[in-house]
Amino acid sequence: MRKLLNSQVAYYWKEGKRGRGSNFGTDGKKLFSHKLLIGYTDGDNKKVIIDHTSEGRFFYSVAAAKHISYGKQFADKIIDPHKQGG
């Protein structure tokens, strides 16, 4: 699999395809920043972002925040980390 631009990884997640960028990847169902789960596909096939950002009050890292911002573009729902169910 060729390495994607990080800006493409979240689109692959939305489309249900595998993709890997720089410390950012998806198996088509789940979205990861490094090893942190930042997004998943729920039982209704909706894309859910787990908001590990300062805006979401659960800041993890600058890199994760950037990856989350890419994922938010395609998310059907945004939740805080304490409500994750993926």
C-alpha positions in Angstrom: 0.0 0.0 0.0 1.4 3.4 -0.9 1.7 6.1 1.7 -1.0 8.7 1.5 -0.8 12.4 2.3 -2.3 12.9 5.8 -5.0 15.0 4.2 -6.2 11.9 2.2 -6.3 9.4 5.1 -9.6 10.7 6.6 -11.2 10.5 3.1 -10.2 6.9 2.9 -11.8 6.3 6.3 -15.0 8.0 5.0 -15.0 5.7 2.0 -14.3 2.6 4.1 -10.9 2.0 2.5 -7.5 1.2 4.2 -5.0 4.0 4.1 -1.8 5.1 5.9 -0.1 8.5 6.1 2.5 9.7 8.5 1.5 8.4 11.9 -2.1 8.6 10.7 -4.1 5.6 9.4 -7.3 3.8 8.9 -8.5 0.2 8.3 -11.6 1.7 6.7 -13.6 1.4 10.0 -11.4 2.9 12.6 -9.2 6.0 12.4 -5.9 6.3 14.4 -3.4 9.0 15.2 -0.3 7.2 16.2 -1.9 4.4 18.2 -4.7 6.6 19.6 -8.2 5.7 18.3 -9.7 9.0 17.1 -12.6 7.8 15.0 -14.7 4.8 14.3 -17.7 3.6 12.2 -20.7 2.9 14.4 -23.4 0.2 13.9 -25.4 2.5 11.7 -22.3 3.0 9.4 -21.9 6.6 10.6 -18.5 8.1 11.1 -17.8 9.2 14.6 -14.8 11.4 15.7 -13.5 11.2 19.3 -12.6 14.8 20.1 -9.1 14.7 21.7 -8.5 18.4 21.1 -8.3 21.5 23.3 -11.7 22.6 21.7 -13.1 19.3 23.0 -11.4 19.9 26.4 -9.5 16.5 26.1 -6.3 17.6 24.4 -3.9 14.7 23.6 -1.2 16.2 21.2 -0.7 18.7 18.4 -0.4 15.9 15.9 -3.6 14.2 17.1 -5.4 17.5 17.0 -4.4 17.9 13.3 -5.4 14.4 12.4 -8.8 14.9 14.2 -9.3 18.1 12.2 -9.0 16.0 9.0 -11.5 13.5 10.4 -14.0 16.1 11.4 -14.5 17.0 7.8 -16.1 13.6 7.2 -17.7 12.9 10.6 -21.4 12.4 11.1 -20.9 12.8 14.8 -18.3 14.2 17.2 -18.1 12.9 20.8 -15.8 13.4 23.8 -13.4 10.6 24.7 -15.5 9.6 27.7 -18.4 8.6 25.5 -16.6 6.5 22.9 -18.1 3.2 22.0 -16.0 2.0 19.0 
